[in-house]
Amino acid sequence: MSENNSTRHIWIVFWILFFLTAIEVLLGIFKPQFMLSSYILGVTLLNMTFIILTIIKAYYIVAVFMHLGDETKSLQLSIVGPMWVLIPYLLFILLSEASFHGAIG
């Protein structure tokens, strides 16, 4: 019984990650025009969608493969909380510095 439940859980994880990855791949192939012309914080909506989906996938991978989903909420927040703060901060620095066109010298 436990083995059947374990196999079912593995397939659910597979399909969730497959679905999120398929969305990213399809968006990367077709690049909808409305997502390229809309900007949020100086980044196209398409790039922002990729960033958000990647963070969701990273959280899900950490929760499932590190067995974090079975822990208490305080432990989950202490491990995942820095990710929710640090990754957007690093992306902000990366994106704001990438758009800087200052003269050198």
Secondary structure, DSSP 8 states (H G I E B T S, - for coil): -HHHHHHHHHHHHHHHHHHHHHHHHHHHHH--HHHHH-EETTEEHHHHHHHHHHHHHHHHHHHHHTTGGGS-HHHHHHHHHHHHHHHHHHHHHHHHHHT------
